[in-house]
Amino acid sequence: MKIYHCENCHFTFRREGQVDSCPDCGKPNIRPATEQEIEEFKSYINDGWDKK
């Protein structure tokens, strides 16, 4: 699964396959996440924020 970052709203997310737009704001300004963004994303996941 790849991790992406939206340059419009700064939302970082993971998806499989083709990604055409941000799932948060809907804009097409997405790109692969940088190493720093990936590390920040992983720390949020490890804190359990997506399991609440």
Residue, then its C-alpha position, 0 to 999 in steps of 0.5 A: m500500500k502506498i502513502y500519498h499527501c495532498e498539497n491542497c489540504h495536507f492530508t496524508f493517506r494510504r491507498e492501493g492502486q491508482v489515486d486521482s484525488c484526495p479522499d478528504c478534500g477531493k482535489p487532484n493535487i496529490r503526490p507520493a508522500t515524502e519520507q518525513e510525511i510517511e514517518e509522521f503518518k506511521s506515528y499517527i497510526n501507531d498512536g491508534w487514531d484510526k482505530k477509534 
